[in-house]
Amino acid sequence: MRVVALHVYPVKGGRGVGRDQATAYGRGFRHDRRWLVTDTDDRFLTQRERPALAQLIAKPVEDGLRLSFEGGGEFTVARPVDGERRCVSIWKDRVDALRVGDAADAWVSNALGCAVRLYFMDDAATRDTSGQWGAPAPVSFADGYPFLITTTQSLDALNQEITRSGGAPTGMDRFRPNIVIDADQPWAEDFWKVIKIGDVTVDLVKPCDRCVVTTKDQMTGASLGKEPLKSLAKIRRSAHPEVSGVLFGWNATLRNQGEIRVGDTVEIIEKRPEGWPLA
């Protein structure tokens, strides 16, 4: 098995950026979800509330980001190193983050068509996973865990179900993974507990329950109907009492930092023989 794609999402909710290689740290890939758009009450925003975030392109540059928006111009924002700190809310967490500044807020607000603020998670800002699934681990502004792993074979199996029901196949981008693996069979990841990618050891701690973002075009933010959630509800509904909803991909944490590259071999170190219960 091998890694076939790597992705980072510099601004949470924004468009993904493909990588041939990426440095993996405890809280996620370098440049992954360290920037956050909030409303004026400092509550995080995603494509759930603002689908137009899919059109926000953020490319890391030295000491900052180059932002652009479909149909709009560019804006380069410097990574803040000091200045105003505020507590921003993301799910149940409060994070002491750096406000980027009025000019950045104005540009992103104009692009999205609503008043927003832009924040940066510097090294002084801390946030941990819940600790419900494995030991607490550092995490960026990702929903809950530093890495999301998917496999091409599982996407193929899902698309077979979608097309059997008369729908159009969905792309992997709709699931916003960090690491995509070419596995040996569909849903094999349900039985992986610990894997090694190159020299990096990875714990798969919890399957990812999916939301309405998977139904949105990741270039435009437009809603595309009920798929893939409709088909996932038929074949991938969780039966675990503490995880509800439909599943695709696995949340993961690291045991050591290192470089991960497209083409790296993936080795199963420890299995989860019982898999994951499905309804």
C-alpha positions in Angstrom: 0.0 0.0 0.0 1.2 3.5 -0.8 0.3 7.2 -0.2 -1.2 8.6 -3.4 -2.2 12.1 -2.3 -1.5 14.6 0.4 -3.5 17.8 1.2 -3.3 20.8 3.5 -6.0 23.3 4.1 -4.2 26.5 5.3 -7.5 28.3 6.2 -10.1 26.1 7.9 -13.0 25.7 5.5 -11.0 27.1 2.5 -9.9 25.2 -0.6 -7.3 22.5 -0.2 -3.8 22.5 -1.5 -2.1 19.4 -2.9 1.4 18.5 -1.8 4.0 16.0 -3.0 5.4 15.9 0.5 4.5 17.5 3.8 6.1 17.8 7.3 3.9 16.1 9.9 3.9 17.6 13.4 1.8 16.6 16.4 -0.9 19.1 15.7 -1.1 18.4 11.9 0.8 19.0 8.7 2.8 22.2 8.4 0.4 24.9 7.1 -2.7 22.9 7.8 -5.6 24.7 9.4 -3.5 27.2 11.3 -5.7 30.1 10.1 -9.4 30.6 11.0 -12.2 32.7 9.7 -14.7 33.7 12.4 -17.9 35.8 12.7 -17.7 39.1 14.5 -18.4 37.2 17.8 -15.2 35.2 17.2 -17.1 31.9 16.5 -15.5 29.7 13.8 -17.0 29.5 10.4 -16.9 26.6 7.9 -18.6 25.7 4.6 -21.6 24.6 6.7 -22.4 28.3 7.3 -20.4 30.0 4.5 -20.2 27.7 1.4 -18.3 30.5 -0.3 -15.2 29.5 1.7 -14.7 26.8 -0.9 -13.7 29.6 -3.3 -11.1 31.0 -0.9 -7.6 30.0 -2.0 -4.8 30.3 0.5 -1.2 29.5 -0.6 1.5 29.5 2.0 4.4 31.9 1.3 7.3 32.9 3.4 6.0 34.4 6.6 2.4 34.4 5.6 -0.4 33.5 3.1 -1.3 34.7 -0.4 -5.1 34.8 -0.5 -7.2 34.9 -3.6 -10.8 34.4 -4.4 -12.5 33.0 -7.5 -13.3 36.0 -9.6 -11.4 38.4 -7.3 -8.0 39.7 -6.7 -5.1 38.7 -4.4 -4.1 39.8 -1.0 -0.9 38.8 0.9 -1.2 38.6 4.6 1.8 38.4 7.0 1.8 35.8 9.7 1.3 37.7 12.9 4.0 37.3 15.5 2.5 39.5 18.2 -0.5 41.8 18.7 -4.0 41.4 19.8 -4.9 38.0 21.2 -8.5 36.8 21.6 -10.3 33.7 22.6 -12.0 32.2 19.5 -14.5 29.4 19.8 -14.4 26.2 17.8 -16.9 23.6 18.7 -16.6 23.3 22.5 -13.0 24.6 22.6 -11.7 28.1 23.3 -8.4 29.0 21.7 -6.2 32.0 22.5 -5.3 33.0 18.9 -3.7 36.0 17.2 -5.9 38.4 15.3 -4.4 39.1 11.9 -5.6 42.7 11.5 -8.2 45.1 10.1 -6.9 44.9 6.5 -7.1 41.1 6.3 -10.5 41.2 8.0 -11.8 43.7 5.4 -10.4 41.7 2.4 -11.8 38.4 3.5 -15.2 40.0 4.5 -15.4 41.5 1.0 -14.6 38.2 -0.6 -17.2 36.2 1.5 -19.8 38.9 1.4 -20.2 39.1 5.2 -18.4 40.6 8.2 -15.7 38.2 9.4 -12.3 38.2 11.2 -9.2 36.2 10.4 -7.1 34.6 13.1 -3.8 32.7 13.3 -2.9 29.8 15.6 0.8 30.5 16.6 2.9 28.2 18.7 1.7 29.8 21.9 -1.9 28.9 21.1 -2.9 25.5 22.4 -5.7 23.1 21.7 -5.9 19.4 22.4 -8.1 16.6 21.2 -10.9 15.6 23.6 -9.1 12.6 25.1 -12.2 10.4 24.6 -10.4 8.4 21.9 -6.9 7.9 23.0 -4.6 10.2 25.0 -5.1 14.0 24.4 -3.0 15.2 21.5 -2.4 18.7 20.1 -4.6 19.8 17.2 -4.9 22.8 15.0 -8.2 24.4 14.0 -9.2 21.1 12.4 -12.6 19.8 13.5 -11.3 17.4 16.1 -8.1 15.6 15.1 -4.8 16.6 13.4 -5.1 14.2 10.5 -7.8 12.6 8.3 -6.9 9.5 6.4 -9.0 8.0 3.5 -8.4 5.3 0.9 -9.1 5.2 -2.8 -10.7 1.7 -2.6 -13.3 2.9 -0.1 -14.2 5.8 -2.4 -14.5 3.3 -5.3 -16.9 1.2 -3.2 -18.9 4.2 -2.2 -19.2 5.4 -5.8 -20.4 2.0 -6.9 -23.3 2.4 -4.4 -24.0 6.0 -5.6 -24.1 5.0 -9.3 -26.2 2.0 -8.6 -28.8 4.4 -7.2 -28.6 6.6 -10.3 -26.3 9.3 -8.8 -23.0 10.7 -10.1 -19.7 9.6 -8.6 -18.1 11.9 -6.1 -14.5 13.0 -5.9 -12.2 12.5 -2.9 -11.9 16.3 -2.5 -15.5 16.4 -1.0 -14.1 14.5 2.1 -11.2 16.9 2.6 -8.6 14.3 3.6 -5.0 15.0 4.6 -3.6 11.6 3.5 -5.0 9.4 0.8 -3.8 5.8 0.7 -4.1 3.2 -2.1 -5.3 0.3 0.0 -5.7 -3.4 -0.9 -9.5 -3.5 -0.4 -12.4 -1.2 0.5 -13.0 -0.3 4.1 -9.7 -1.9 5.1 -9.0 1.1 7.3 -11.7 0.0 9.7 -9.3 -2.7 10.7 -6.1 -0.6 11.1 -5.2 0.5 14.6 -1.5 1.6 14.0 0.2 2.2 10.7 3.6 3.4 9.6 3.9 5.8 6.7 7.6 6.1 5.7 9.2 6.8 9.1 6.1 8.2 10.8 3.9 6.1 13.1 0.2 6.9 13.0 -2.6 5.9 15.3 -6.1 5.7 13.8 -8.2 6.6 16.7 -11.8 7.2 15.5 -13.7 7.0 12.2 -14.9 10.3 10.8 -18.7 11.0 10.9 -19.5 13.1 7.9 -21.6 16.2 7.5 -23.2 18.4 4.8 -19.9 19.7 3.6 -19.4 16.5 1.7 -22.4 17.4 -0.5 -20.8 20.7 -1.6 -18.7 21.4 -4.7 -15.2 22.1 -3.4 -14.5 24.6 -6.1 -17.7 26.7 -5.8 -19.4 25.8 -2.5 -22.6 25.0 -4.4 -24.8 22.2 -3.0 -24.9 19.1 -5.2 -27.8 17.2 -3.7 -28.0 14.4 -1.1 -24.9 12.4 -2.2 -22.7 11.0 -0.8 -24.6 11.2 2.5 -27.5 9.3 1.1 -25.5 6.3 0.0 -23.3 6.4 3.2 -26.5 6.1 5.2 -27.1 2.8 3.4 -23.7 1.2 3.8 -21.7 3.1 6.4 -23.9 4.1 9.3 -22.2 3.7 12.7 -23.6 1.3 15.2 -21.3 2.5 18.0 -23.2 4.0 20.9 -20.8 6.9 21.2 -20.4 7.7 17.5 -23.5 8.5 15.5 -24.0 9.3 11.9 -22.4 8.0 8.6 -18.7 7.3 8.3 -16.0 7.9 5.7 -12.3 8.0 6.6 -10.4 7.9 9.9 -9.2 10.5 12.3 -5.6 10.0 13.3 -2.8 11.2 15.6 1.0 10.9 15.4 3.6 9.2 17.6 6.5 11.0 16.0 6.9 13.9 13.6 8.5 13.5 10.2 8.2 13.8 6.4 5.4 12.1 4.6 5.6 11.9 0.8 3.4 10.8 -2.1 4.6 7.3 -2.9 5.6 6.4 0.7 4.9 2.8 1.7 2.2 2.2 4.2 2.7 -0.7 6.7 0.1 -2.0 9.1 1.8 -2.2 12.6 -1.3 -3.2 14.6 -4.7 -4.3 13.6 -8.1 -3.7 15.0 -9.5 -7.2 14.5 -13.1 -6.3 15.4 -13.2 -3.5 12.9 -15.9 -0.8 13.5 -19.5 -1.7 14.2 -21.9 -0.7 11.4 -25.7 -0.7 11.5 
